[in-house]
Amino acid sequence: MAKKTETYEGCDIEIEDDKKLRINDKEIEIEYEEENDKWLTRYLPYNTYDSLDELAKAIISNTSEFEAK
């Protein structure tokens, strides 16, 4: 199991096996669009991202749930 952890804007990001995403220990529902090679989530509808890392940072930066305290 490959696991990547990082802190961004005061939030802990954990990516496991390039398939699972957690922010501050909360599992984030994600989808992978194979035809476009992009990631998406209900947290940021109508947006797609090239990597889970990019997706996680966008969620943190653009949703009130993960605002820095």
Contacts in CASP RR format, 6 or more apart in sequence:
PFRMAT RR
TARGET T0000
AUTHOR 0000-0000-0000
METHOD contacts of the structure
MODEL  1
MAKKTETYEGCDIEIEDDKKLRINDKEIEIEYEEENDKWLTRYLPYNTYD
SLDELAKAIISNTSEFEAK
1 16 0 8 1.000
1 17 0 8 1.000
2 16 0 8 1.000
2 17 0 8 1.000
2 18 0 8 1.000
3 14 0 8 1.000
3 15 0 8 1.000
3 16 0 8 1.000
3 17 0 8 1.000
4 13 0 8 1.000
4 14 0 8 1.000
4 15 0 8 1.000
4 16 0 8 1.000
4 53 0 8 1.000
5 12 0 8 1.000
5 13 0 8 1.000
5 14 0 8 1.000
5 15 0 8 1.000
6 12 0 8 1.000
6 13 0 8 1.000
6 53 0 8 1.000
7 13 0 8 1.000
8 56 0 8 1.000
8 57 0 8 1.000
8 60 0 8 1.000
9 57 0 8 1.000
9 60 0 8 1.000
9 61 0 8 1.000
9 66 0 8 1.000
9 68 0 8 1.000
10 68 0 8 1.000
11 23 0 8 1.000
11 24 0 8 1.000
11 60 0 8 1.000
11 66 0 8 1.000
11 68 0 8 1.000
12 22 0 8 1.000
12 23 0 8 1.000
12 24 0 8 1.000
12 25 0 8 1.000
13 21 0 8 1.000
13 22 0 8 1.000
13 23 0 8 1.000
13 53 0 8 1.000
13 56 0 8 1.000
13 57 0 8 1.000
13 60 0 8 1.000
14 20 0 8 1.000
14 21 0 8 1.000
14 22 0 8 1.000
14 23 0 8 1.000
14 25 0 8 1.000
15 21 0 8 1.000
15 22 0 8 1.000
15 52 0 8 1.000
15 53 0 8 1.000
15 56 0 8 1.000
16 22 0 8 1.000
18 52 0 8 1.000
20 27 0 8 1.000
20 30 0 8 1.000
21 27 0 8 1.000
21 28 0 8 1.000
21 30 0 8 1.000
21 52 0 8 1.000
21 55 0 8 1.000
21 56 0 8 1.000
22 28 0 8 1.000
23 56 0 8 1.000
23 59 0 8 1.000
23 60 0 8 1.000
23 66 0 8 1.000
24 66 0 8 1.000
28 41 0 8 1.000
28 43 0 8 1.000
28 56 0 8 1.000
28 59 0 8 1.000
29 41 0 8 1.000
29 42 0 8 1.000
30 39 0 8 1.000
30 40 0 8 1.000
30 41 0 8 1.000
30 52 0 8 1.000
30 55 0 8 1.000
31 39 0 8 1.000
31 40 0 8 1.000
31 41 0 8 1.000
32 38 0 8 1.000
32 39 0 8 1.000
33 39 0 8 1.000
33 40 0 8 1.000
33 48 0 8 1.000
36 48 0 8 1.000
37 50 0 8 1.000
38 48 0 8 1.000
38 49 0 8 1.000
38 50 0 8 1.000
39 48 0 8 1.000
39 49 0 8 1.000
39 50 0 8 1.000
39 51 0 8 1.000
39 52 0 8 1.000
39 54 0 8 1.000
39 55 0 8 1.000
40 47 0 8 1.000
40 48 0 8 1.000
40 49 0 8 1.000
40 55 0 8 1.000
41 55 0 8 1.000
41 59 0 8 1.000
43 59 0 8 1.000
43 63 0 8 1.000
43 65 0 8 1.000
44 55 0 8 1.000
44 58 0 8 1.000
44 59 0 8 1.000
44 62 0 8 1.000
44 63 0 8 1.000
47 58 0 8 1.000
49 55 0 8 1.000
49 58 0 8 1.000
59 66 0 8 1.000
60 66 0 8 1.000
END
